[in-house]
Amino acid sequence: MLKRWFPMMVFAVGLLAAIFTATLPERPQFGQPDQATAALAATKAAALPASFAWADLPRPTPSAHAATLAEVLPGTRLPVDRTEQDLEPVHLVAAWFGGSREGAADVSLYQADWHANASWLPAREIMTRQQAERELGRNIRKLGNPLIVTEPGRLHLFFVSVSYGGWAGSAINRSTSTDGGKFWQPSQRIVTSPFFNLSTLVRNPGTWLSDGSLGLPVYHEFVTKHGEWLRLDPEGRVLAKERMPMPRATLQPAVVALDGQNAVAALRDAGPGENQVQWSETHDAGRSWQAGSARTIPNPNSAVAMIGLRDGSLLMAGNPIGGNRNQLSLLRSTDQGSTWTLVRVVEQSPNDRDEFSYPALIQDRTGAIHLVYTWLRKGIRHARFTQAWLNNPGNPTVPAVPQ
């Protein structure tokens, strides 16, 4: 009897599997602008004259670190032929953590806003340790690493909290704003691990996928140090999690999507001995990651930022000169990250103990490029420049030290 029915059972199971597979949603790809929009954006960016400007963000606390930067986008997409004159001035939102020192009980998350042709507005406290305890319903020992991710009409604020122990015991949390960061919804914890939800930290921006989900590069520090890739639904629930396997200890991946399927990641080298920027790649929209050869860029166990520019090149900010964080530089690649050229030294000091670190980069809708970074652990500095400035030799003159 079994022999008689077995072929029919196999056929039925196969048919059901085929029907189920056919009804599954298409596997998402990295979101990409249409060709007309991308071409117009590239033309606008290339037309901007060479310029560079510095500004310092407000300093409400003695210490500041780990800034993030995002552009507030309108809730509806405009026709391709609209120009920046038809839009409101560019609105940027920065966030960082500040207090008496990193990890102290008095550390809070702060936010400041910038509008084109204006100075930074006063900073305001957007998350305290006590507020996080109320919203998350648990003991919070310290806060760190805010990250703002933008989409049309909405901002997402991710941040790190620690209930017990050090940074290796971190969890990430999420809040959202639909009014450009004026008001943030109560934060919620993101569960990324069944093992007490320990040791997931965030640093660099995510990448939106074609189904509306968010690919978010994160990292793990408990026992081992490695990068990870989370895919979150629009409400912050984890849909998938992939490890970025590497031969060395790594942290803080910075990811750039090259097209619908391919992306590259630059990672902080946290291993022993001579450190270089580590490299990972995906060829299936983040479903798997493969270790690449380390780039010949020194990395003194410090964070790097990386974005794709409108001209098709990649731009990286980090500390690639010497063995300390007292020199912050910009590097550029025109071959999708295979080789890199040092194009500018943004700021440097002869004192090895000085620090210009934890950069964050974005290119706004007009084509201007913005860099924020930790300045001497005392404040956050903002540099604004254009692709044309990158193409010219020379480095900027260091501004006066803010009082």
C-alpha atoms as a printed R data frame, in Angstrom:
    type eleno elety resid chain resno      x      y       z
1   ATOM     1    CA   MET     A     1  0.000  0.000   0.000
2   ATOM     2    CA   LEU     A     2  2.798  2.417   0.923
3   ATOM     3    CA   LYS     A     3  4.576  1.719  -2.367
4   ATOM     4    CA   ARG     A     4  1.381  2.488  -4.241
5   ATOM     5    CA   TRP     A     5  0.687  5.813  -2.543
6   ATOM     6    CA   PHE     A     6  4.278  7.034  -2.074
7   ATOM     7    CA   PRO     A     7  4.696  8.554  -5.610
8   ATOM     8    CA   MET     A     8  1.391 10.393  -5.281
9   ATOM     9    CA   MET     A     9  2.396 11.723  -1.853
10  ATOM    10    CA   VAL     A    10  5.699 12.985  -3.241
11  ATOM    11    CA   PHE     A    11  3.865 14.650  -6.135
12  ATOM    12    CA   ALA     A    12  1.356 16.311  -3.762
13  ATOM    13    CA   VAL     A    13  4.060 17.607  -1.455
14  ATOM    14    CA   GLY     A    14  5.988 18.945  -4.428
15  ATOM    15    CA   LEU     A    15  2.871 20.653  -5.797
16  ATOM    16    CA   LEU     A    16  2.075 22.279  -2.457
17  ATOM    17    CA   ALA     A    17  5.663 23.465  -2.109
18  ATOM    18    CA   ALA     A    18  5.550 24.976  -5.587
19  ATOM    19    CA   ILE     A    19  2.272 26.778  -4.846
20  ATOM    20    CA   PHE     A    20  3.583 28.071  -1.510
21  ATOM    21    CA   THR     A    21  6.834 29.273  -3.077
22  ATOM    22    CA   ALA     A    22  4.947 31.024  -5.860
23  ATOM    23    CA   THR     A    23  2.902 32.967  -3.296
24  ATOM    24    CA   LEU     A    24  5.903 34.127  -1.270
25  ATOM    25    CA   PRO     A    25  6.752 37.800  -1.685
26  ATOM    26    CA   GLU     A    26  9.673 38.555  -3.955
27  ATOM    27    CA   ARG     A    27 12.970 38.665  -2.129
28  ATOM    28    CA   PRO     A    28 13.710 42.331  -1.489
29  ATOM    29    CA   GLN     A    29 16.576 44.120  -3.157
30  ATOM    30    CA   PHE     A    30 18.467 47.199  -2.067
31  ATOM    31    CA   GLY     A    31 16.400 50.260  -2.914
32  ATOM    32    CA   GLN     A    32 17.762 52.201  -5.876
33  ATOM    33    CA   PRO     A    33 16.597 55.530  -7.396
34  ATOM    34    CA   ASP     A    34 15.323 55.458 -10.946
35  ATOM    35    CA   GLN     A    35 17.802 56.418 -13.637
36  ATOM    36    CA   ALA     A    36 16.299 59.845 -14.327
37  ATOM    37    CA   THR     A    37 16.351 60.829 -10.648
38  ATOM    38    CA   ALA     A    38 19.897 59.531 -10.191
39  ATOM    39    CA   ALA     A    39 21.148 61.360 -13.291
40  ATOM    40    CA   LEU     A    40 19.602 64.659 -12.178
41  ATOM    41    CA   ALA     A    41 21.055 64.302  -8.682
42  ATOM    42    CA   ALA     A    42 24.505 63.585 -10.125
43  ATOM    43    CA   THR     A    43 24.307 66.650 -12.398
44  ATOM    44    CA   LYS     A    44 23.322 68.914  -9.502
45  ATOM    45    CA   ALA     A    45 26.131 67.611  -7.300
46  ATOM    46    CA   ALA     A    46 28.727 68.054 -10.049
47  ATOM    47    CA   ALA     A    47 27.585 71.645 -10.701
48  ATOM    48    CA   LEU     A    48 28.223 72.841  -7.133
49  ATOM    49    CA   PRO     A    49 31.362 75.017  -6.944
50  ATOM    50    CA   ALA     A    50 34.278 74.035  -4.739
51  ATOM    51    CA   SER     A    51 33.541 75.062  -1.155
52  ATOM    52    CA   PHE     A    52 34.322 74.037   2.413
53  ATOM    53    CA   ALA     A    53 32.897 75.387   5.669
54  ATOM    54    CA   TRP     A    54 33.242 74.458   9.316
55  ATOM    55    CA   ALA     A    55 30.830 74.857  12.216
56  ATOM    56    CA   ASP     A    56 30.744 73.587  15.776
57  ATOM    57    CA   LEU     A    57 27.609 72.107  17.258
58  ATOM    58    CA   PRO     A    58 26.366 73.449  20.603
59  ATOM    59    CA   ARG     A    59 28.185 72.060  23.639
60  ATOM    60    CA   PRO     A    60 25.734 71.541  26.522
61  ATOM    61    CA   THR     A    61 28.012 69.069  28.358
62  ATOM    62    CA   PRO     A    62 31.747 68.797  29.128
63  ATOM    63    CA   SER     A    63 32.083 65.677  26.960
64  ATOM    64    CA   ALA     A    64 30.456 64.636  23.655
65  ATOM    65    CA   HIS     A    65 30.929 61.649  21.382
66  ATOM    66    CA   ALA     A    66 29.522 59.431  18.614
67  ATOM    67    CA   ALA     A    67 27.460 61.847  16.522
68  ATOM    68    CA   THR     A    68 24.982 60.769  13.880
69  ATOM    69    CA   LEU     A    69 23.609 62.924  11.069
70  ATOM    70    CA   ALA     A    70 20.540 62.676   8.834
71  ATOM    71    CA   GLU     A    71 18.552 64.850   6.449
72  ATOM    72    CA   VAL     A    72 14.862 65.406   7.091
73  ATOM    73    CA   LEU     A    73 13.053 64.420   3.878
74  ATOM    74    CA   PRO     A    74  9.582 65.599   2.821
75  ATOM    75    CA   GLY     A    75  6.820 63.067   3.122
76  ATOM    76    CA   THR     A    76  6.047 62.992  -0.591
77  ATOM    77    CA   ARG     A    77  8.418 62.583  -3.491
78  ATOM    78    CA   LEU     A    78  8.617 65.539  -5.880
79  ATOM    79    CA   PRO     A    79  8.708 65.304  -9.667
80  ATOM    80    CA   VAL     A    80 12.167 64.788 -11.114
81  ATOM    81    CA   ASP     A    81 12.203 68.189 -12.840
82  ATOM    82    CA   ARG     A    82 11.766 70.119  -9.588
83  ATOM    83    CA   THR     A    83 14.847 72.016  -8.406
84  ATOM    84    CA   GLU     A    84 16.165 72.769  -4.935
85  ATOM    85    CA   GLN     A    85 14.667 76.271  -5.237
86  ATOM    86    CA   ASP     A    86 11.227 74.636  -5.114
87  ATOM    87    CA   LEU     A    87 11.997 73.006  -1.782
88  ATOM    88    CA   GLU     A    88 12.413 74.111   1.787
89  ATOM    89    CA   PRO     A    89 16.045 74.681   2.827
90  ATOM    90    CA   VAL     A    90 17.978 71.533   3.637
91  ATOM    91    CA   HIS     A    91 17.197 70.478   7.203
92  ATOM    92    CA   LEU     A    92 19.742 68.306   9.011
93  ATOM    93    CA   VAL     A    93 19.340 66.617  12.378
94  ATOM    94    CA   ALA     A    94 22.345 65.520  14.444
95  ATOM    95    CA   ALA     A    95 22.349 63.471  17.641
96  ATOM    96    CA   TRP     A    96 25.127 62.391  19.995
97  ATOM    97    CA   PHE     A    97 25.676 61.348  23.581
98  ATOM    98    CA   GLY     A    98 27.045 63.789  26.115
99  ATOM    99    CA   GLY     A    99 27.746 64.089  29.815
100 ATOM   100    CA   SER     A   100 30.712 64.293  32.161
101 ATOM   101    CA   ARG     A   101 32.430 61.414  30.324
102 ATOM   102    CA   GLU     A   102 31.599 58.323  28.228
103 ATOM   103    CA   GLY     A   103 29.667 55.734  30.213
104 ATOM   104    CA   ALA     A   104 28.858 58.052  33.128
105 ATOM   105    CA   ALA     A   105 25.440 57.953  34.778
106 ATOM   106    CA   ASP     A   106 24.754 61.546  33.712
107 ATOM   107    CA   VAL     A   107 25.108 60.816  29.966
108 ATOM   108    CA   SER     A   108 22.059 61.711  27.874
109 ATOM   109    CA   LEU     A   109 21.309 61.806  24.161
110 ATOM   110    CA   TYR     A   110 21.251 65.287  22.611
111 ATOM   111    CA   GLN     A   111 19.900 66.631  19.318
112 ATOM   112    CA   ALA     A   112 20.574 69.780  17.320
113 ATOM   113    CA   ASP     A   113 19.061 71.005  14.030
114 ATOM   114    CA   TRP     A   114 20.668 72.832  11.108
115 ATOM   115    CA   HIS     A   115 19.021 74.598   8.191
116 ATOM   116    CA   ALA     A   116 20.883 75.683   5.062
117 ATOM   117    CA   ASN     A   117 22.409 79.175   5.318
118 ATOM   118    CA   ALA     A   118 21.864 79.213   9.087
119 ATOM   119    CA   SER     A   119 23.802 78.200  12.172
120 ATOM   120    CA   TRP     A   120 23.097 75.207  14.380
121 ATOM   121    CA   LEU     A   121 20.153 75.672  16.690
122 ATOM   122    CA   PRO     A   122 20.615 75.125  20.448
123 ATOM   123    CA   ALA     A   123 20.965 71.511  21.519
124 ATOM   124    CA   ARG     A   124 18.193 69.802  23.427
125 ATOM   125    CA   GLU     A   125 18.142 66.665  25.529
126 ATOM   126    CA   ILE     A   126 16.073 63.952  23.848
127 ATOM   127    CA   MET     A   127 16.777 60.909  26.034
128 ATOM   128    CA   THR     A   128 17.963 60.613  29.622
129 ATOM   129    CA   ARG     A   129 18.833 57.455  31.485
130 ATOM   130    CA   GLN     A   130 15.767 57.886  33.688
131 ATOM   131    CA   GLN     A   131 13.507 58.423  30.680
132 ATOM   132    CA   ALA     A   132 14.896 55.286  29.027
133 ATOM   133    CA   GLU     A   133 14.173 53.307  32.196
134 ATOM   134    CA   ARG     A   134 10.547 54.460  32.158
135 ATOM   135    CA   GLU     A   135 10.009 53.785  28.464
136 ATOM   136    CA   LEU     A   136 11.844 50.456  28.315
137 ATOM   137    CA   GLY     A   137 10.684 49.168  31.703
138 ATOM   138    CA   ARG     A   138 14.115 48.074  32.913
139 ATOM   139    CA   ASN     A   139 17.200 49.254  34.716
140 ATOM   140    CA   ILE     A   140 19.436 51.367  32.465
141 ATOM   141    CA   ARG     A   141 23.025 51.851  33.562
142 ATOM   142    CA   LYS     A   142 24.254 53.926  30.606
143 ATOM   143    CA   LEU     A   143 23.346 55.206  27.138
144 ATOM   144    CA   GLY     A   144 25.381 55.512  23.953
145 ATOM   145    CA   ASN     A   145 25.692 55.479  20.159
146 ATOM   146    CA   PRO     A   146 22.587 57.181  18.776
147 ATOM   147    CA   LEU     A   147 21.830 56.629  15.094
148 ATOM   148    CA   ILE     A   148 19.240 58.495  13.015
149 ATOM   149    CA   VAL     A   149 17.978 56.834   9.837
150 ATOM   150    CA   THR     A   150 15.764 58.852   7.516
151 ATOM   151    CA   GLU     A   151 12.993 58.055   5.068
152 ATOM   152    CA   PRO     A   152 10.431 60.382   3.430
153 ATOM   153    CA   GLY     A   153  8.211 61.733   6.194
154 ATOM   154    CA   ARG     A   154  9.801 59.831   9.079
155 ATOM   155    CA   LEU     A   155 12.960 59.626  11.167
156 ATOM   156    CA   HIS     A   156 14.093 56.536  13.056
157 ATOM   157    CA   LEU     A   157 16.247 56.981  16.170
158 ATOM   158    CA   PHE     A   158 18.223 53.931  17.279
159 ATOM   159    CA   PHE     A   159 20.378 54.037  20.398
160 ATOM   160    CA   VAL     A   160 22.364 51.725  22.649
161 ATOM   161    CA   SER     A   161 21.497 51.043  26.279
162 ATOM   162    CA   VAL     A   162 23.275 48.952  28.894
163 ATOM   163    CA   SER     A   163 21.472 47.476  31.885
164 ATOM   164    CA   TYR     A   164 24.393 45.595  33.423
165 ATOM   165    CA   GLY     A   165 28.109 45.457  32.737
166 ATOM   166    CA   GLY     A   166 29.917 47.301  29.946
167 ATOM   167    CA   TRP     A   167 29.253 47.939  26.268
168 ATOM   168    CA   ALA     A   168 29.417 44.195  25.559
169 ATOM   169    CA   GLY     A   169 26.086 43.917  27.401
170 ATOM   170    CA   SER     A   170 24.320 46.414  25.142
171 ATOM   171    CA   ALA     A   171 20.910 46.264  23.510
172 ATOM   172    CA   ILE     A   172 19.520 48.566  20.831
173 ATOM   173    CA   ASN     A   173 16.291 50.534  21.043
174 ATOM   174    CA   ARG     A   174 14.200 52.446  18.527
175 ATOM   175    CA   SER     A   175 12.007 55.533  18.471
176 ATOM   176    CA   THR     A   176 10.410 57.380  15.555
177 ATOM   177    CA   SER     A   177  9.416 60.926  14.649
178 ATOM   178    CA   THR     A   178  7.048 62.159  11.949
179 ATOM   179    CA   ASP     A   179  7.652 65.885  12.528
180 ATOM   180    CA   GLY     A   180 11.332 66.172  11.693
181 ATOM   181    CA   GLY     A   181 12.577 65.266  15.170
182 ATOM   182    CA   LYS     A   182 10.542 67.784  17.180
183 ATOM   183    CA   PHE     A   183  8.825 64.949  19.044
184 ATOM   184    CA   TRP     A   184 10.015 61.352  19.457
185 ATOM   185    CA   GLN     A   185  7.661 58.476  20.195
186 ATOM   186    CA   PRO     A   186  8.384 56.387  23.325
187 ATOM   187    CA   SER     A   187 11.270 54.053  22.603
188 ATOM   188    CA   GLN     A   188 11.007 50.280  22.353
189 ATOM   189    CA   ARG     A   189 13.644 47.606  22.742
190 ATOM   190    CA   ILE     A   190 14.631 45.569  19.677
191 ATOM   191    CA   VAL     A   191 15.098 41.875  20.452
192 ATOM   192    CA   THR     A   192 18.013 40.643  18.347
193 ATOM   193    CA   SER     A   193 19.186 37.614  20.325
194 ATOM   194    CA   PRO     A   194 17.511 34.865  22.382
195 ATOM   195    CA   PHE     A   195 20.526 34.885  24.753
196 ATOM   196    CA   PHE     A   196 19.265 37.582  27.132
197 ATOM   197    CA   ASN     A   197 19.204 39.948  24.115
198 ATOM   198    CA   LEU     A   198 22.830 40.820  24.890
199 ATOM   199    CA   SER     A   199 25.470 42.630  22.892
200 ATOM   200    CA   THR     A   200 23.978 44.279  19.856
201 ATOM   201    CA   LEU     A   201 25.234 47.782  19.143
202 ATOM   202    CA   VAL     A   202 24.584 50.218  16.322
203 ATOM   203    CA   ARG     A   203 26.735 52.917  14.778
204 ATOM   204    CA   ASN     A   204 26.378 53.446  11.002
205 ATOM   205    CA   PRO     A   205 23.264 54.142   8.891
206 ATOM   206    CA   GLY     A   206 21.079 51.501   7.329
207 ATOM   207    CA   THR     A   207 19.934 50.879   3.765
208 ATOM   208    CA   TRP     A   208 16.304 50.725   2.672
209 ATOM   209    CA   LEU     A   209 15.160 47.702   0.669
210 ATOM   210    CA   SER     A   210 12.591 47.453  -2.088
211 ATOM   211    CA   ASP     A   211  9.901 45.934   0.177
212 ATOM   212    CA   GLY     A   212 10.088 48.796   2.683
213 ATOM   213    CA   SER     A   213 12.248 46.917   5.178
214 ATOM   214    CA   LEU     A   214 15.461 48.374   6.559
215 ATOM   215    CA   GLY     A   215 18.853 46.709   6.377
216 ATOM   216    CA   LEU     A   216 20.777 47.826   9.450
217 ATOM   217    CA   PRO     A   217 24.485 47.147  10.034
218 ATOM   218    CA   VAL     A   218 25.123 46.364  13.709
219 ATOM   219    CA   TYR     A   219 27.865 44.652  15.674
220 ATOM   220    CA   HIS     A   220 28.445 42.229  18.522
221 ATOM   221    CA   GLU     A   221 31.040 42.551  21.309
222 ATOM   222    CA   PHE     A   222 30.301 39.771  23.842
223 ATOM   223    CA   VAL     A   223 33.006 37.018  23.752
224 ATOM   224    CA   THR     A   224 33.633 37.649  20.038
225 ATOM   225    CA   LYS     A   225 33.599 40.882  18.050
226 ATOM   226    CA   HIS     A   226 31.961 40.815  14.638
227 ATOM   227    CA   GLY     A   227 29.642 42.725  12.353
228 ATOM   228    CA   GLU     A   228 26.041 41.684  11.726
229 ATOM   229    CA   TRP     A   229 23.257 42.606   9.332
230 ATOM   230    CA   LEU     A   230 19.702 43.011  10.597
231 ATOM   231    CA   ARG     A   231 16.668 43.315   8.374
232 ATOM   232    CA   LEU     A   232 13.857 45.132  10.175
233 ATOM   233    CA   ASP     A   233 10.259 45.635   9.154
234 ATOM   234    CA   PRO     A   234  8.860 49.225   9.124
235 ATOM   235    CA   GLU     A   235  7.910 48.877  12.807
236 ATOM   236    CA   GLY     A   236 11.359 47.736  13.928
237 ATOM   237    CA   ARG     A   237 10.765 43.985  14.237
238 ATOM   238    CA   VAL     A   238 13.684 41.744  13.231
239 ATOM   239    CA   LEU     A   239 12.975 39.814  10.027
240 ATOM   240    CA   ALA     A   240 16.437 38.345   9.489
241 ATOM   241    CA   LYS     A   241 19.909 38.437  10.984
242 ATOM   242    CA   GLU     A   242 23.149 37.544   9.245
243 ATOM   243    CA   ARG     A   243 26.685 37.503  10.570
244 ATOM   244    CA   MET     A   244 29.527 39.145   8.644
245 ATOM   245    CA   PRO     A   245 32.206 36.444   9.045
246 ATOM   246    CA   MET     A   246 35.728 37.839   9.199
247 ATOM   247    CA   PRO     A   247 39.180 36.379   9.985
248 ATOM   248    CA   ARG     A   248 39.758 39.102  12.606
249 ATOM   249    CA   ALA     A   249 37.762 40.805  15.328
250 ATOM   250    CA   THR     A   250 35.726 43.607  13.743
251 ATOM   251    CA   LEU     A   251 33.238 46.269  14.787
252 ATOM   252    CA   GLN     A   252 30.937 48.949  13.390
253 ATOM   253    CA   PRO     A   253 30.328 48.013   9.738
254 ATOM   254    CA   ALA     A   254 29.599 50.879   7.333
255 ATOM   255    CA   VAL     A   255 27.572 49.600   4.364
256 ATOM   256    CA   VAL     A   256 27.024 51.081   0.893
257 ATOM   257    CA   ALA     A   257 24.673 49.466  -1.635
258 ATOM   258    CA   LEU     A   258 26.123 49.458  -5.156
259 ATOM   259    CA   ASP     A   259 22.985 48.211  -6.915
260 ATOM   260    CA   GLY     A   260 19.958 46.067  -6.156
261 ATOM   261    CA   GLN     A   261 21.974 42.991  -5.160
262 ATOM   262    CA   ASN     A   262 25.498 44.104  -4.314
263 ATOM   263    CA   ALA     A   263 26.812 46.046  -1.315
264 ATOM   264    CA   VAL     A   264 30.168 46.543   0.378
265 ATOM   265    CA   ALA     A   265 31.032 47.046   4.030
266 ATOM   266    CA   ALA     A   266 34.055 48.708   5.651
267 ATOM   267    CA   LEU     A   267 34.666 47.557   9.225
268 ATOM   268    CA   ARG     A   268 36.716 48.768  12.152
269 ATOM   269    CA   ASP     A   269 39.632 46.438  12.874
270 ATOM   270    CA   ALA     A   270 39.544 45.400  16.536
271 ATOM   271    CA   GLY     A   271 42.121 42.641  16.233
272 ATOM   272    CA   PRO     A   272 45.703 42.446  17.508
273 ATOM   273    CA   GLY     A   273 48.835 43.667  15.748
274 ATOM   274    CA   GLU     A   274 48.794 45.852  12.640
275 ATOM   275    CA   ASN     A   275 45.270 47.123  12.017
276 ATOM   276    CA   GLN     A   276 43.718 47.864   8.631
277 ATOM   277    CA   VAL     A   277 40.191 48.630   7.474
278 ATOM   278    CA   GLN     A   278 38.486 45.270   7.048
279 ATOM   279    CA   TRP     A   279 36.137 44.528   4.158
280 ATOM   280    CA   SER     A   280 33.011 42.465   3.527
281 ATOM   281    CA   GLU     A   281 30.656 42.085   0.559
282 ATOM   282    CA   THR     A   282 27.199 40.765  -0.241
283 ATOM   283    CA   HIS     A   283 25.928 39.732  -3.657
284 ATOM   284    CA   ASP     A   284 22.388 38.774  -2.666
285 ATOM   285    CA   ALA     A   285 21.052 41.952  -1.028
286 ATOM   286    CA   GLY     A   286 22.366 41.119   2.435
287 ATOM   287    CA   ARG     A   287 21.156 37.522   2.733
288 ATOM   288    CA   SER     A   288 24.796 36.403   3.054
289 ATOM   289    CA   TRP     A   289 28.133 38.180   3.518
290 ATOM   290    CA   GLN     A   290 31.637 37.153   2.498
291 ATOM   291    CA   ALA     A   291 34.926 38.453   3.909
292 ATOM   292    CA   GLY     A   292 37.083 40.347   1.426
293 ATOM   293    CA   SER     A   293 40.733 41.264   1.582
294 ATOM   294    CA   ALA     A   294 41.577 43.972   4.105
295 ATOM   295    CA   ARG     A   295 42.095 47.349   2.457
296 ATOM   296    CA   THR     A   296 45.542 48.907   2.661
297 ATOM   297    CA   ILE     A   297 44.183 51.625   4.940
298 ATOM   298    CA   PRO     A   298 45.635 51.809   8.466
299 ATOM   299    CA   ASN     A   299 42.945 51.696  11.126
300 ATOM   300    CA   PRO     A   300 43.934 52.324  14.770
301 ATOM   301    CA   ASN     A   301 40.915 50.381  16.059
302 ATOM   302    CA   SER     A   302 38.671 53.359  15.313
303 ATOM   303    CA   ALA     A   303 35.342 53.930  13.591
304 ATOM   304    CA   VAL     A   304 35.064 54.661   9.871
305 ATOM   305    CA   ALA     A   305 32.208 56.155   7.867
306 ATOM   306    CA   MET     A   306 31.552 55.391   4.201
307 ATOM   307    CA   ILE     A   307 28.952 56.623   1.682
308 ATOM   308    CA   GLY     A   308 28.369 56.431  -2.048
309 ATOM   309    CA   LEU     A   309 28.600 59.815  -3.779
310 ATOM   310    CA   ARG     A   310 26.395 60.948  -6.670
311 ATOM   311    CA   ASP     A   311 29.360 60.725  -9.062
312 ATOM   312    CA   GLY     A   312 29.591 56.968  -8.449
313 ATOM   313    CA   SER     A   313 32.657 57.051  -6.204
314 ATOM   314    CA   LEU     A   314 32.872 55.950  -2.570
315 ATOM   315    CA   LEU     A   315 33.932 58.345   0.181
316 ATOM   316    CA   MET     A   316 35.403 57.173   3.483
317 ATOM   317    CA   ALA     A   317 36.264 59.163   6.613
318 ATOM   318    CA   GLY     A   318 38.552 57.769   9.282
319 ATOM   319    CA   ASN     A   319 41.931 57.867  11.004
320 ATOM   320    CA   PRO     A   320 44.249 56.269   8.416
321 ATOM   321    CA   ILE     A   321 47.451 58.227   9.124
322 ATOM   322    CA   GLY     A   322 49.768 57.121  11.892
323 ATOM   323    CA   GLY     A   323 48.546 54.969  14.726
324 ATOM   324    CA   ASN     A   324 46.244 57.288  16.614
325 ATOM   325    CA   ARG     A   325 43.028 59.264  16.313
326 ATOM   326    CA   ASN     A   326 44.699 62.676  16.098
327 ATOM   327    CA   GLN     A   327 44.305 62.879  12.297
328 ATOM   328    CA   LEU     A   328 40.942 62.692  10.534
329 ATOM   329    CA   SER     A   329 41.092 62.156   6.787
330 ATOM   330    CA   LEU     A   330 38.950 61.568   3.718
331 ATOM   331    CA   LEU     A   331 39.665 58.788   1.221
332 ATOM   332    CA   ARG     A   332 38.017 58.109  -2.112
333 ATOM   333    CA   SER     A   333 37.553 55.059  -4.328
334 ATOM   334    CA   THR     A   334 36.474 55.046  -7.975
335 ATOM   335    CA   ASP     A   335 36.469 51.239  -8.340
336 ATOM   336    CA   GLN     A   336 33.776 50.251  -5.823
337 ATOM   337    CA   GLY     A   337 36.206 50.053  -2.924
338 ATOM   338    CA   SER     A   338 38.994 47.932  -4.378
339 ATOM   339    CA   THR     A   339 41.579 50.726  -4.128
340 ATOM   340    CA   TRP     A   340 41.568 53.987  -2.183
341 ATOM   341    CA   THR     A   341 43.286 57.364  -2.464
342 ATOM   342    CA   LEU     A   342 43.838 59.791   0.380
343 ATOM   343    CA   VAL     A   343 42.276 63.053  -0.839
344 ATOM   344    CA   ARG     A   344 42.126 65.330   2.213
345 ATOM   345    CA   VAL     A   345 43.291 65.608   5.807
346 ATOM   346    CA   VAL     A   346 40.362 67.324   7.510
347 ATOM   347    CA   GLU     A   347 41.931 67.958  10.899
348 ATOM   348    CA   GLN     A   348 45.096 66.913  12.713
349 ATOM   349    CA   SER     A   349 47.130 67.641  15.822
350 ATOM   350    CA   PRO     A   350 50.763 66.930  16.745
351 ATOM   351    CA   ASN     A   351 49.523 65.681  20.111
352 ATOM   352    CA   ASP     A   352 48.860 61.930  19.902
353 ATOM   353    CA   ARG     A   353 46.336 62.205  22.735
354 ATOM   354    CA   ASP     A   354 44.095 64.588  20.808
355 ATOM   355    CA   GLU     A   355 41.131 62.939  19.130
356 ATOM   356    CA   PHE     A   356 39.141 63.621  15.947
357 ATOM   357    CA   SER     A   357 37.110 60.469  15.552
358 ATOM   358    CA   TYR     A   358 33.787 58.675  15.038
359 ATOM   359    CA   PRO     A   359 32.888 60.354  11.731
360 ATOM   360    CA   ALA     A   360 29.447 60.337  10.127
361 ATOM   361    CA   LEU     A   361 28.897 61.260   6.466
362 ATOM   362    CA   ILE     A   362 25.878 62.109   4.312
363 ATOM   363    CA   GLN     A   363 25.310 63.794   0.942
364 ATOM   364    CA   ASP     A   364 22.168 65.928   0.991
365 ATOM   365    CA   ARG     A   365 19.629 66.308  -1.813
366 ATOM   366    CA   THR     A   366 21.415 69.366  -3.245
367 ATOM   367    CA   GLY     A   367 24.674 67.417  -3.568
368 ATOM   368    CA   ALA     A   368 26.520 69.028  -0.637
369 ATOM   369    CA   ILE     A   369 28.462 66.612   1.598
370 ATOM   370    CA   HIS     A   370 28.314 66.822   5.385
371 ATOM   371    CA   LEU     A   371 30.741 65.346   7.901
372 ATOM   372    CA   VAL     A   372 30.311 65.392  11.672
373 ATOM   373    CA   TYR     A   373 32.841 63.976  14.114
374 ATOM   374    CA   THR     A   374 33.995 63.942  17.717
375 ATOM   375    CA   TRP     A   375 36.255 66.929  18.455
376 ATOM   376    CA   LEU     A   376 38.696 66.258  21.318
377 ATOM   377    CA   ARG     A   377 35.893 64.440  23.182
378 ATOM   378    CA   LYS     A   378 34.648 67.915  24.103
379 ATOM   379    CA   GLY     A   379 32.204 68.595  21.286
380 ATOM   380    CA   ILE     A   380 30.951 67.713  17.811
381 ATOM   381    CA   ARG     A   381 32.298 69.469  14.714
382 ATOM   382    CA   HIS     A   382 30.496 69.821  11.362
383 ATOM   383    CA   ALA     A   383 32.279 70.184   8.010
384 ATOM   384    CA   ARG     A   384 30.308 70.950   4.839
385 ATOM   385    CA   PHE     A   385 31.913 70.647   1.393
386 ATOM   386    CA   THR     A   386 31.296 69.668  -2.231
387 ATOM   387    CA   GLN     A   387 32.539 67.083  -4.690
388 ATOM   388    CA   ALA     A   388 34.459 69.844  -6.492
389 ATOM   389    CA   TRP     A   389 36.334 70.645  -3.271
390 ATOM   390    CA   LEU     A   390 37.337 67.000  -2.980
391 ATOM   391    CA   ASN     A   391 38.783 67.173  -6.487
392 ATOM   392    CA   ASN     A   392 41.096 70.113  -5.674
393 ATOM   393    CA   PRO     A   393 44.438 69.762  -3.845
394 ATOM   394    CA   GLY     A   394 45.073 71.233  -0.411
395 ATOM   395    CA   ASN     A   395 43.593 70.916   3.050
396 ATOM   396    CA   PRO     A   396 41.390 73.309   5.027
397 ATOM   397    CA   THR     A   397 42.715 75.724   7.596
398 ATOM   398    CA   VAL     A   398 41.862 74.561  11.094
399 ATOM   399    CA   PRO     A   399 39.235 76.881  12.657
400 ATOM   400    CA   ALA     A   400 39.688 78.590  15.962
401 ATOM   401    CA   VAL     A   401 39.177 76.456  19.041
402 ATOM   402    CA   PRO     A   402 35.618 77.024  20.369
403 ATOM   403    CA   GLN     A   403 35.461 78.429  23.871
